[in-house]
Amino acid sequence: MTVYADILTETHGRVGLVRLNRPQAMNALRANLLAELLDALRTFDADDEIGAMIITGNEKAFSAGADIKEMADASAVELMNRGLSDGWHRISTIHKPIIAAVSGFALGGGCELALLCDMIIASESARFGQPEITIGVIPGAGGTQRLTRVLGKALAMEMVLNNRFLKADEALAHGLVNRVVPVEDYLDEALKLAGEIAARAPVAVRLGKEAVNRAYELSLAEGLAAEQRAFYLLFSTEDQKEGMRAFVEKRAPEWKGK
């Protein structure tokens, strides 16, 4: 397995785990960390033995945001040439489900990274925020768009324009996270959820993720058409035949990912 400088990787059965590992900087997202994260996710995505992934930090911080020292003196052209936005987009193209296991601070780019994941398990200490306004900028990796789609305009405006933080219970109430658990349980809960998903039919999981994500991008009619195409496509897979045969025969299915 590849040895990285800013992240750690592990496997737990069919689950690939990526730990952001810059504790001295509250897991600030410098360029090298993002490049390593993308490489690790792509490696897990290409591995047939992995069915789902988790991104986590530590109990004190998922990530406190971008590494400001790296960008403080950069020009607009320099930032564009670094291709940071390309890396964020590539993470969004990962096929397998990604769960964020968040404890402590998820701020700025850290909040945006959690939002980029498909599901979020939060500890009771989790805090979500977009404090970019306090340093003279705005979120630049999806925060204004994804927060608004999840939370609605009013609350997203307050977070973006006035540094409003969301506590874990508020994030749950507004649909930002899937569940909130004690700090000592948040990673185990994420591993449990990821393990359950990884045990499902792989092609159906991939197409299901794509179909749900399309709901944010398409009109209802277009989304329904995309869903129907994916549904029909699954009837060309061996797993569909196995799944329905197992249901009729009252036994557990044996998925092949084909």
PyRosetta script that sets phi, psi and omega in degrees:
from pyrosetta import init, pose_from_sequence

init()
pose = pose_from_sequence("MTVYADILTETHGRVGLVRLNRPQAMNALRANLLAELLDALRTFDADDEIGAMIITGNEKAFSAGADIKEMADASAVELMNRGLSDGWHRISTIHKPIIAAVSGFALGGGCELALLCDMIIASESARFGQPEITIGVIPGAGGTQRLTRVLGKALAMEMVLNNRFLKADEALAHGLVNRVVPVEDYLDEALKLAGEIAARAPVAVRLGKEAVNRAYELSLAEGLAAEQRAFYLLFSTEDQKEGMRAFVEKRAPEWKGK")
pose.set_psi(1, 141.9)
pose.set_omega(1, -177.6)
pose.set_phi(2, -62.5)
pose.set_psi(2, 138.7)
pose.set_omega(2, 174.7)
pose.set_phi(3, -96.5)
pose.set_psi(3, 124.1)
pose.set_omega(3, -177.7)
pose.set_phi(4, -109.7)
pose.set_psi(4, 162.5)
pose.set_omega(4, 179.4)
pose.set_phi(5, -88.5)
pose.set_psi(5, -36.5)
pose.set_omega(5, -170.8)
pose.set_phi(6, -113.7)
pose.set_psi(6, -3.9)
pose.set_omega(6, 178.2)
pose.set_phi(7, -137.6)
pose.set_psi(7, 163.1)
pose.set_omega(7, 171.1)
pose.set_phi(8, -122.6)
pose.set_psi(8, 144.9)
pose.set_omega(8, 178.6)
pose.set_phi(9, -124.4)
pose.set_psi(9, 145.4)
pose.set_omega(9, 178.7)
pose.set_phi(10, -143.8)
pose.set_psi(10, 161.8)
pose.set_omega(10, 169.7)
pose.set_phi(11, -123.2)
pose.set_psi(11, 140.1)
pose.set_omega(11, 176.9)
pose.set_phi(12, -127.7)
pose.set_psi(12, 91.9)
pose.set_omega(12, -173.4)
pose.set_phi(13, 62.6)
pose.set_psi(13, -120.9)
pose.set_omega(13, -178.9)
pose.set_phi(14, -95.6)
pose.set_psi(14, 17.7)
pose.set_omega(14, -179.4)
pose.set_phi(15, -112.3)
pose.set_psi(15, 129.1)
pose.set_omega(15, 174.1)
pose.set_phi(16, -97.0)
pose.set_psi(16, 128.4)
pose.set_omega(16, -176.2)
pose.set_phi(17, -115.4)
pose.set_psi(17, 130.3)
pose.set_omega(17, 175.3)
pose.set_phi(18, -117.7)
pose.set_psi(18, 122.2)
pose.set_omega(18, 176.8)
pose.set_phi(19, -104.9)
pose.set_psi(19, 123.4)
pose.set_omega(19, 170.6)
pose.set_phi(20, -67.6)
pose.set_psi(20, 131.3)
pose.set_omega(20, -167.6)
pose.set_phi(21, -133.2)
pose.set_psi(21, 59.6)
pose.set_omega(21, 169.7)
pose.set_phi(22, -126.5)
pose.set_psi(22, 63.0)
pose.set_omega(22, -173.7)
pose.set_phi(23, -60.2)
pose.set_psi(23, -30.8)
pose.set_omega(23, -179.9)
pose.set_phi(24, -67.4)
pose.set_psi(24, -19.5)
pose.set_omega(24, 179.4)
pose.set_phi(25, -118.1)
pose.set_psi(25, 23.8)
pose.set_omega(25, -178.7)
pose.set_phi(26, 51.5)
pose.set_psi(26, 37.8)
pose.set_omega(26, 177.6)
pose.set_phi(27, 58.2)
pose.set_psi(27, 38.2)
pose.set_omega(27, 176.5)
pose.set_phi(28, -58.3)
pose.set_psi(28, 142.1)
pose.set_omega(28, -171.1)
pose.set_phi(29, -91.4)
pose.set_psi(29, 77.8)
pose.set_omega(29, 174.5)
pose.set_phi(30, -76.7)
pose.set_psi(30, 168.9)
pose.set_omega(30, -173.7)
pose.set_phi(31, -58.5)
pose.set_psi(31, -41.1)
pose.set_omega(31, -178.4)
pose.set_phi(32, -64.5)
pose.set_psi(32, -39.9)
pose.set_omega(32, 178.2)
pose.set_phi(33, -61.1)
pose.set_psi(33, -45.5)
pose.set_omega(33, -179.2)
pose.set_phi(34, -63.5)
pose.set_psi(34, -38.9)
pose.set_omega(34, 178.3)
pose.set_phi(35, -64.9)
pose.set_psi(35, -42.0)
pose.set_omega(35, 178.8)
pose.set_phi(36, -67.4)
pose.set_psi(36, -40.1)
pose.set_omega(36, 178.2)
pose.set_phi(37, -59.5)
pose.set_psi(37, -46.8)
pose.set_omega(37, 179.3)
pose.set_phi(38, -61.8)
pose.set_psi(38, -42.0)
pose.set_omega(38, 179.6)
pose.set_phi(39, -62.2)
pose.set_psi(39, -43.9)
pose.set_omega(39, -179.3)
pose.set_phi(40, -65.4)
pose.set_psi(40, -42.6)
pose.set_omega(40, 179.7)
pose.set_phi(41, -65.0)
pose.set_psi(41, -40.6)
pose.set_omega(41, 178.7)
pose.set_phi(42, -64.8)
pose.set_psi(42, -38.0)
pose.set_omega(42, 178.7)
pose.set_phi(43, -63.8)
pose.set_psi(43, -46.2)
pose.set_omega(43, 176.7)
pose.set_phi(44, -63.9)
pose.set_psi(44, -38.2)
pose.set_omega(44, -178.3)
pose.set_phi(45, -63.4)
pose.set_psi(45, -32.2)
pose.set_omega(45, -178.3)
pose.set_phi(46, -87.2)
pose.set_psi(46, -5.2)
pose.set_omega(46, -175.5)
pose.set_phi(47, -93.4)
pose.set_psi(47, 115.9)
pose.set_omega(47, -179.0)
pose.set_phi(48, -64.4)
pose.set_psi(48, -18.3)
pose.set_omega(48, 179.8)
pose.set_phi(49, -83.3)
pose.set_psi(49, -6.3)
pose.set_omega(49, 179.7)
pose.set_phi(50, -109.6)
pose.set_psi(50, 130.9)
pose.set_omega(50, -178.8)
pose.set_phi(51, -112.3)
pose.set_psi(51, -15.7)
pose.set_omega(51, 179.4)
pose.set_phi(52, -159.5)
pose.set_psi(52, 162.3)
pose.set_omega(52, -175.9)
pose.set_phi(53, -132.2)
pose.set_psi(53, 157.0)
pose.set_omega(53, 175.4)
pose.set_phi(54, -129.3)
pose.set_psi(54, 138.8)
pose.set_omega(54, 168.2)
pose.set_phi(55, -114.2)
pose.set_psi(55, 130.1)
pose.set_omega(55, 178.8)
pose.set_phi(56, -143.1)
pose.set_psi(56, 171.3)
pose.set_omega(56, 175.0)
pose.set_phi(57, -120.7)
pose.set_psi(57, -115.1)
pose.set_omega(57, 172.8)
pose.set_phi(58, -136.5)
pose.set_psi(58, -176.4)
pose.set_omega(58, -174.9)
pose.set_phi(59, -64.0)
pose.set_psi(59, -31.0)
pose.set_omega(59, -176.6)
pose.set_phi(60, -83.9)
pose.set_psi(60, -31.4)
pose.set_omega(60, -176.6)
pose.set_phi(61, -156.3)
pose.set_psi(61, 126.3)
pose.set_omega(61, 164.2)
pose.set_phi(62, -66.0)
pose.set_psi(62, -60.3)
pose.set_omega(62, 168.9)
pose.set_phi(63, -166.6)
pose.set_psi(63, 133.2)
pose.set_omega(63, -179.9)
pose.set_phi(64, -84.9)
pose.set_psi(64, 6.2)
pose.set_omega(64, 173.4)
pose.set_phi(65, 120.0)
pose.set_psi(65, -167.2)
pose.set_omega(65, -179.2)
pose.set_phi(66, -67.9)
pose.set_psi(66, 156.5)
pose.set_omega(66, 175.6)
pose.set_phi(67, -80.0)
pose.set_psi(67, 99.2)
pose.set_omega(67, -174.1)
pose.set_phi(68, -61.6)
pose.set_psi(68, -33.2)
pose.set_omega(68, -179.5)
pose.set_phi(69, -60.3)
pose.set_psi(69, -30.8)
pose.set_omega(69, -179.1)
pose.set_phi(70, -72.6)
pose.set_psi(70, -26.3)
pose.set_omega(70, -172.1)
pose.set_phi(71, -117.8)
pose.set_psi(71, -6.2)
pose.set_omega(71, -172.4)
pose.set_phi(72, -55.2)
pose.set_psi(72, -39.8)
pose.set_omega(72, -175.9)
pose.set_phi(73, -104.9)
pose.set_psi(73, 10.0)
pose.set_omega(73, -177.2)
pose.set_phi(74, -77.4)
pose.set_psi(74, 150.1)
pose.set_omega(74, 173.2)
pose.set_phi(75, -89.8)
pose.set_psi(75, 168.9)
pose.set_omega(75, 178.3)
pose.set_phi(76, -59.9)
pose.set_psi(76, -42.0)
pose.set_omega(76, -179.3)
pose.set_phi(77, -66.0)
pose.set_psi(77, -40.1)
pose.set_omega(77, 178.5)
pose.set_phi(78, -61.6)
pose.set_psi(78, -43.2)
pose.set_omega(78, 179.0)
pose.set_phi(79, -63.2)
pose.set_psi(79, -42.2)
pose.set_omega(79, 178.1)
pose.set_phi(80, -63.0)
pose.set_psi(80, -40.8)
pose.set_omega(80, -177.6)
pose.set_phi(81, -70.5)
pose.set_psi(81, -23.0)
pose.set_omega(81, 177.4)
pose.set_phi(82, -71.5)
pose.set_psi(82, -19.0)
pose.set_omega(82, 175.3)
pose.set_phi(83, 68.5)
pose.set_psi(83, 27.5)
pose.set_omega(83, -179.0)
pose.set_phi(84, -61.0)
pose.set_psi(84, -39.0)
pose.set_omega(84, -179.7)
pose.set_phi(85, -64.8)
pose.set_psi(85, -30.2)
pose.set_omega(85, 177.7)
pose.set_phi(86, -64.0)
pose.set_psi(86, -39.5)
pose.set_omega(86, 179.2)
pose.set_phi(87, -64.1)
pose.set_psi(87, -42.2)
pose.set_omega(87, 178.0)
pose.set_phi(88, -62.1)
pose.set_psi(88, -41.7)
pose.set_omega(88, 179.4)
pose.set_phi(89, -63.5)
pose.set_psi(89, -39.8)
pose.set_omega(89, -178.4)
pose.set_phi(90, -65.5)
pose.set_psi(90, -34.3)
pose.set_omega(90, 175.7)
pose.set_phi(91, -62.3)
pose.set_psi(91, -37.1)
pose.set_omega(91, -179.1)
pose.set_phi(92, -68.8)
pose.set_psi(92, -13.7)
pose.set_omega(92, -179.1)
pose.set_phi(93, -95.2)
pose.set_psi(93, 1.0)
pose.set_omega(93, 176.3)
pose.set_phi(94, -60.9)
pose.set_psi(94, 134.3)
pose.set_omega(94, -173.0)
pose.set_phi(95, -80.0)
pose.set_psi(95, -38.4)
pose.set_omega(95, -175.2)
pose.set_phi(96, -81.6)
pose.set_psi(96, 154.0)
pose.set_omega(96, -178.9)
pose.set_phi(97, -63.2)
pose.set_psi(97, 142.5)
pose.set_omega(97, 177.0)
pose.set_phi(98, -121.9)
pose.set_psi(98, 127.9)
pose.set_omega(98, 177.8)
pose.set_phi(99, -110.2)
pose.set_psi(99, 130.9)
pose.set_omega(99, 173.0)
pose.set_phi(100, -90.9)
pose.set_psi(100, 126.8)
pose.set_omega(100, 173.7)
pose.set_phi(101, -104.9)
pose.set_psi(101, 105.2)
pose.set_omega(101, -167.9)
pose.set_phi(102, -112.0)
pose.set_psi(102, 125.3)
pose.set_omega(102, 169.7)
pose.set_phi(103, -132.1)
pose.set_psi(103, 146.7)
pose.set_omega(103, -178.8)
pose.set_phi(104, 69.4)
pose.set_psi(104, -144.7)
pose.set_omega(104, -171.7)
pose.set_phi(105, -80.5)
pose.set_psi(105, 130.9)
pose.set_omega(105, 168.4)
pose.set_phi(106, -126.6)
pose.set_psi(106, 89.7)
pose.set_omega(106, -170.1)
pose.set_phi(107, -120.5)
pose.set_psi(107, 148.2)
pose.set_omega(107, 176.4)
pose.set_phi(108, 55.5)
pose.set_psi(108, -123.3)
pose.set_omega(108, 178.2)
pose.set_phi(109, -61.4)
pose.set_psi(109, -26.3)
pose.set_omega(109, 176.2)
pose.set_phi(110, -67.0)
pose.set_psi(110, -41.1)
pose.set_omega(110, 175.1)
pose.set_phi(111, -65.0)
pose.set_psi(111, -41.3)
pose.set_omega(111, 179.8)
pose.set_phi(112, -65.9)
pose.set_psi(112, -35.3)
pose.set_omega(112, 176.6)
pose.set_phi(113, -66.0)
pose.set_psi(113, -42.3)
pose.set_omega(113, 176.7)
pose.set_phi(114, -61.6)
pose.set_psi(114, -41.5)
pose.set_omega(114, 178.9)
pose.set_phi(115, -64.4)
pose.set_psi(115, -28.5)
pose.set_omega(115, -179.7)
pose.set_phi(116, -72.0)
pose.set_psi(116, -21.2)
pose.set_omega(116, 178.1)
pose.set_phi(117, -75.4)
pose.set_psi(117, 166.3)
pose.set_omega(117, -175.0)
pose.set_phi(118, -84.4)
pose.set_psi(118, -27.3)
pose.set_omega(118, 178.7)
pose.set_phi(119, -147.8)
pose.set_psi(119, 157.3)
pose.set_omega(119, 179.9)
pose.set_phi(120, -132.1)
pose.set_psi(120, 125.9)
pose.set_omega(120, 168.0)
pose.set_phi(121, -103.9)
pose.set_psi(121, 125.6)
pose.set_omega(121, -175.6)
pose.set_phi(122, -116.1)
pose.set_psi(122, 143.1)
pose.set_omega(122, 170.1)
pose.set_phi(123, -83.0)
pose.set_psi(123, 166.6)
pose.set_omega(123, -179.2)
pose.set_phi(124, -64.3)
pose.set_psi(124, -18.0)
pose.set_omega(124, 179.7)
pose.set_phi(125, -91.2)
pose.set_psi(125, -1.2)
pose.set_omega(125, -175.3)
pose.set_phi(126, -63.4)
pose.set_psi(126, 140.2)
pose.set_omega(126, 176.6)
pose.set_phi(127, -135.5)
pose.set_psi(127, 124.5)
pose.set_omega(127, -178.2)
pose.set_phi(128, -109.5)
pose.set_psi(128, 135.2)
pose.set_omega(128, -179.9)
pose.set_phi(129, -162.7)
pose.set_psi(129, 159.4)
pose.set_omega(129, 175.6)
pose.set_phi(130, -125.5)
pose.set_psi(130, 81.8)
pose.set_omega(130, -173.7)
pose.set_phi(131, -86.3)
pose.set_psi(131, 14.7)
pose.set_omega(131, -176.1)
pose.set_phi(132, -55.5)
pose.set_psi(132, -30.8)
pose.set_omega(132, -177.2)
pose.set_phi(133, -60.6)
pose.set_psi(133, -26.1)
pose.set_omega(133, -178.0)
pose.set_phi(134, -74.5)
pose.set_psi(134, -12.3)
pose.set_omega(134, 176.5)
pose.set_phi(135, -118.3)
pose.set_psi(135, 17.8)
pose.set_omega(135, 170.9)
pose.set_phi(136, 87.3)
pose.set_psi(136, 15.4)
pose.set_omega(136, 177.3)
pose.set_phi(137, -134.3)
pose.set_psi(137, -170.1)
pose.set_omega(137, 177.1)
pose.set_phi(138, -130.1)
pose.set_psi(138, 167.8)
pose.set_omega(138, 175.0)
pose.set_phi(139, -55.7)
pose.set_psi(139, 139.1)
pose.set_omega(139, -177.4)
pose.set_phi(140, -127.3)
pose.set_psi(140, 10.3)
pose.set_omega(140, -179.5)
pose.set_phi(141, -128.3)
pose.set_psi(141, 35.4)
pose.set_omega(141, 174.0)
pose.set_phi(142, 107.1)
pose.set_psi(142, -5.2)
pose.set_omega(142, -175.1)
pose.set_phi(143, -59.4)
pose.set_psi(143, -45.2)
pose.set_omega(143, -178.0)
pose.set_phi(144, -67.2)
pose.set_psi(144, -28.9)
pose.set_omega(144, -176.6)
pose.set_phi(145, -88.0)
pose.set_psi(145, -49.3)
pose.set_omega(145, -176.7)
pose.set_phi(146, -72.2)
pose.set_psi(146, -38.6)
pose.set_omega(146, 177.5)
pose.set_phi(147, -61.5)
pose.set_psi(147, -43.3)
pose.set_omega(147, -178.9)
pose.set_phi(148, -63.0)
pose.set_psi(148, -39.7)
pose.set_omega(148, 179.3)
pose.set_phi(149, -66.2)
pose.set_psi(149, -33.8)
pose.set_omega(149, -178.3)
pose.set_phi(150, -85.8)
pose.set_psi(150, -46.6)
pose.set_omega(150, -170.3)
pose.set_phi(151, -96.1)
pose.set_psi(151, -20.1)
pose.set_omega(151, -172.2)
pose.set_phi(152, 94.1)
pose.set_psi(152, 165.2)
pose.set_omega(152, -172.6)
pose.set_phi(153, -64.1)
pose.set_psi(153, -46.2)
pose.set_omega(153, -170.9)
pose.set_phi(154, -62.0)
pose.set_psi(154, -50.7)
pose.set_omega(154, -177.9)
pose.set_phi(155, -70.7)
pose.set_psi(155, -38.0)
pose.set_omega(155, 177.0)
pose.set_phi(156, -61.9)
pose.set_psi(156, -41.2)
pose.set_omega(156, 177.3)
pose.set_phi(157, -58.9)
pose.set_psi(157, -44.3)
pose.set_omega(157, -178.3)
pose.set_phi(158, -65.5)
pose.set_psi(158, -38.2)
pose.set_omega(158, 178.8)
pose.set_phi(159, -68.6)
pose.set_psi(159, -40.4)
pose.set_omega(159, -176.8)
pose.set_phi(160, -77.9)
pose.set_psi(160, -39.2)
pose.set_omega(160, -173.8)
pose.set_phi(161, -94.0)
pose.set_psi(161, -19.7)
pose.set_omega(161, -174.2)
pose.set_phi(162, -137.1)
pose.set_psi(162, 21.8)
pose.set_omega(162, 171.2)
pose.set_phi(163, 57.5)
pose.set_psi(163, 38.2)
pose.set_omega(163, 176.5)
pose.set_phi(164, -74.0)
pose.set_psi(164, 128.9)
pose.set_omega(164, 174.7)
pose.set_phi(165, -95.6)
pose.set_psi(165, 148.9)
pose.set_omega(165, 171.8)
pose.set_phi(166, -109.2)
pose.set_psi(166, 123.8)
pose.set_omega(166, 172.1)
pose.set_phi(167, -74.5)
pose.set_psi(167, 166.7)
pose.set_omega(167, -175.6)
pose.set_phi(168, -57.4)
pose.set_psi(168, -44.9)
pose.set_omega(168, -178.1)
pose.set_phi(169, -67.3)
pose.set_psi(169, -33.2)
pose.set_omega(169, 175.8)
pose.set_phi(170, -68.4)
pose.set_psi(170, -41.8)
pose.set_omega(170, 178.8)
pose.set_phi(171, -60.6)
pose.set_psi(171, -38.6)
pose.set_omega(171, 177.6)
pose.set_phi(172, -66.6)
pose.set_psi(172, -44.5)
pose.set_omega(172, -178.3)
pose.set_phi(173, -62.6)
pose.set_psi(173, -30.9)
pose.set_omega(173, -178.2)
pose.set_phi(174, -95.8)
pose.set_psi(174, 5.7)
pose.set_omega(174, 175.5)
pose.set_phi(175, 80.9)
pose.set_psi(175, 15.3)
pose.set_omega(175, -179.2)
pose.set_phi(176, -78.8)
pose.set_psi(176, -30.7)
pose.set_omega(176, -179.0)
pose.set_phi(177, -124.1)
pose.set_psi(177, 160.1)
pose.set_omega(177, -179.6)
pose.set_phi(178, -79.5)
pose.set_psi(178, -41.6)
pose.set_omega(178, 178.0)
pose.set_phi(179, -161.7)
pose.set_psi(179, 159.7)
pose.set_omega(179, 178.5)
pose.set_phi(180, -119.4)
pose.set_psi(180, 131.8)
pose.set_omega(180, -178.4)
pose.set_phi(181, -134.7)
pose.set_psi(181, 164.9)
pose.set_omega(181, 176.6)
pose.set_phi(182, -55.9)
pose.set_psi(182, 152.5)
pose.set_omega(182, -176.7)
pose.set_phi(183, -53.1)
pose.set_psi(183, -41.9)
pose.set_omega(183, -176.0)
pose.set_phi(184, -69.7)
pose.set_psi(184, -10.6)
pose.set_omega(184, -175.4)
pose.set_phi(185, -111.9)
pose.set_psi(185, -6.3)
pose.set_omega(185, -167.6)
pose.set_phi(186, -64.2)
pose.set_psi(186, -39.3)
pose.set_omega(186, -179.4)
pose.set_phi(187, -73.1)
pose.set_psi(187, -40.3)
pose.set_omega(187, 176.8)
pose.set_phi(188, -60.4)
pose.set_psi(188, -39.1)
pose.set_omega(188, 179.1)
pose.set_phi(189, -65.6)
pose.set_psi(189, -39.9)
pose.set_omega(189, 177.5)
pose.set_phi(190, -65.8)
pose.set_psi(190, -41.4)
pose.set_omega(190, 178.0)
pose.set_phi(191, -63.4)
pose.set_psi(191, -38.6)
pose.set_omega(191, 178.1)
pose.set_phi(192, -63.0)
pose.set_psi(192, -48.2)
pose.set_omega(192, -179.9)
pose.set_phi(193, -62.8)
pose.set_psi(193, -46.3)
pose.set_omega(193, -179.9)
pose.set_phi(194, -62.3)
pose.set_psi(194, -39.0)
pose.set_omega(194, 179.4)
pose.set_phi(195, -64.7)
pose.set_psi(195, -39.9)
pose.set_omega(195, 178.2)
pose.set_phi(196, -63.4)
pose.set_psi(196, -43.8)
pose.set_omega(196, 179.7)
pose.set_phi(197, -67.1)
pose.set_psi(197, -40.2)
pose.set_omega(197, -179.3)
pose.set_phi(198, -64.4)
pose.set_psi(198, -19.4)
pose.set_omega(198, 178.8)
pose.set_phi(199, -86.0)
pose.set_psi(199, -2.7)
pose.set_omega(199, 179.5)
pose.set_phi(200, -83.5)
pose.set_psi(200, 174.8)
pose.set_omega(200, 178.4)
pose.set_phi(201, -64.8)
pose.set_psi(201, 117.6)
pose.set_omega(201, -171.2)
pose.set_phi(202, -58.6)
pose.set_psi(202, -43.0)
pose.set_omega(202, -177.8)
pose.set_phi(203, -68.9)
pose.set_psi(203, -39.2)
pose.set_omega(203, 178.1)
pose.set_phi(204, -64.9)
pose.set_psi(204, -38.5)
pose.set_omega(204, 177.4)
pose.set_phi(205, -62.6)
pose.set_psi(205, -45.7)
pose.set_omega(205, 179.8)
pose.set_phi(206, -60.5)
pose.set_psi(206, -48.2)
pose.set_omega(206, -177.7)
pose.set_phi(207, -70.5)
pose.set_psi(207, -31.7)
pose.set_omega(207, 176.0)
pose.set_phi(208, -65.0)
pose.set_psi(208, -43.0)
pose.set_omega(208, 176.2)
pose.set_phi(209, -59.7)
pose.set_psi(209, -46.3)
pose.set_omega(209, -179.5)
pose.set_phi(210, -61.8)
pose.set_psi(210, -41.3)
pose.set_omega(210, -176.7)
pose.set_phi(211, -66.3)
pose.set_psi(211, -42.9)
pose.set_omega(211, 178.4)
pose.set_phi(212, -64.3)
pose.set_psi(212, -42.7)
pose.set_omega(212, 179.3)
pose.set_phi(213, -63.6)
pose.set_psi(213, -33.3)
pose.set_omega(213, 179.4)
pose.set_phi(214, -65.3)
pose.set_psi(214, -24.0)
pose.set_omega(214, 180.0)
pose.set_phi(215, -61.0)
pose.set_psi(215, -24.9)
pose.set_omega(215, 178.6)
pose.set_phi(216, -83.7)
pose.set_psi(216, -14.3)
pose.set_omega(216, -170.2)
pose.set_phi(217, -111.8)
pose.set_psi(217, -19.9)
pose.set_omega(217, -171.8)
pose.set_phi(218, -119.2)
pose.set_psi(218, 162.8)
pose.set_omega(218, 170.0)
pose.set_phi(219, -68.0)
pose.set_psi(219, 165.9)
pose.set_omega(219, 179.3)
pose.set_phi(220, -58.5)
pose.set_psi(220, -44.6)
pose.set_omega(220, -178.8)
pose.set_phi(221, -62.9)
pose.set_psi(221, -42.9)
pose.set_omega(221, 179.0)
pose.set_phi(222, -67.1)
pose.set_psi(222, -39.5)
pose.set_omega(222, 179.1)
pose.set_phi(223, -65.3)
pose.set_psi(223, -41.2)
pose.set_omega(223, 177.8)
pose.set_phi(224, -63.4)
pose.set_psi(224, -38.6)
pose.set_omega(224, 178.3)
pose.set_phi(225, -65.8)
pose.set_psi(225, -41.1)
pose.set_omega(225, 178.3)
pose.set_phi(226, -65.0)
pose.set_psi(226, -41.7)
pose.set_omega(226, 177.2)
pose.set_phi(227, -60.0)
pose.set_psi(227, -43.7)
pose.set_omega(227, -178.4)
pose.set_phi(228, -64.3)
pose.set_psi(228, -40.4)
pose.set_omega(228, 178.5)
pose.set_phi(229, -62.3)
pose.set_psi(229, -43.1)
pose.set_omega(229, 179.5)
pose.set_phi(230, -64.7)
pose.set_psi(230, -40.8)
pose.set_omega(230, 178.2)
pose.set_phi(231, -59.1)
pose.set_psi(231, -49.6)
pose.set_omega(231, 179.7)
pose.set_phi(232, -63.0)
pose.set_psi(232, -40.8)
pose.set_omega(232, -178.5)
pose.set_phi(233, -58.9)
pose.set_psi(233, -36.6)
pose.set_omega(233, -178.6)
pose.set_phi(234, -64.7)
pose.set_psi(234, -20.1)
pose.set_omega(234, 177.3)
pose.set_phi(235, -76.5)
pose.set_psi(235, -1.0)
pose.set_omega(235, 173.1)
pose.set_phi(236, -98.4)
pose.set_psi(236, 3.1)
pose.set_omega(236, -177.6)
pose.set_phi(237, -97.8)
pose.set_psi(237, 152.5)
pose.set_omega(237, 174.5)
pose.set_phi(238, -66.7)
pose.set_psi(238, -33.7)
pose.set_omega(238, -178.0)
pose.set_phi(239, -64.8)
pose.set_psi(239, -34.3)
pose.set_omega(239, 177.4)
pose.set_phi(240, -64.1)
pose.set_psi(240, -44.1)
pose.set_omega(240, 178.8)
pose.set_phi(241, -62.6)
pose.set_psi(241, -44.4)
pose.set_omega(241, 179.5)
pose.set_phi(242, -64.8)
pose.set_psi(242, -42.9)
pose.set_omega(242, -178.1)
pose.set_phi(243, -63.3)
pose.set_psi(243, -44.5)
pose.set_omega(243, -179.1)
pose.set_phi(244, -74.0)
pose.set_psi(244, -33.8)
pose.set_omega(244, 176.8)
pose.set_phi(245, -66.7)
pose.set_psi(245, -40.7)
pose.set_omega(245, 179.0)
pose.set_phi(246, -64.6)
pose.set_psi(246, -37.3)
pose.set_omega(246, 178.4)
pose.set_phi(247, -62.5)
pose.set_psi(247, -46.4)
pose.set_omega(247, -179.6)
pose.set_phi(248, -64.8)
pose.set_psi(248, -37.5)
pose.set_omega(248, -177.1)
pose.set_phi(249, -86.8)
pose.set_psi(249, 1.4)
pose.set_omega(249, 177.3)
pose.set_phi(250, 56.2)
pose.set_psi(250, 52.2)
pose.set_omega(250, 176.4)
pose.set_phi(251, -139.8)
pose.set_psi(251, 168.4)
pose.set_omega(251, 178.7)
pose.set_phi(252, -76.3)
pose.set_psi(252, 136.3)
pose.set_omega(252, 178.9)
pose.set_phi(253, -74.1)
pose.set_psi(253, 155.7)
pose.set_omega(253, 175.8)
pose.set_phi(254, -117.5)
pose.set_psi(254, 101.4)
pose.set_omega(254, -174.0)
pose.set_phi(255, -79.3)
pose.set_psi(255, 143.8)
pose.set_omega(255, 177.4)
pose.set_phi(256, -116.0)
pose.set_psi(256, -9.6)
pose.set_omega(256, -178.0)
pose.set_phi(257, 70.9)
pose.set_psi(257, 27.7)
pose.set_omega(257, -179.0)
pose.set_phi(258, -131.2)
pose.dump_pdb("model.pdb")
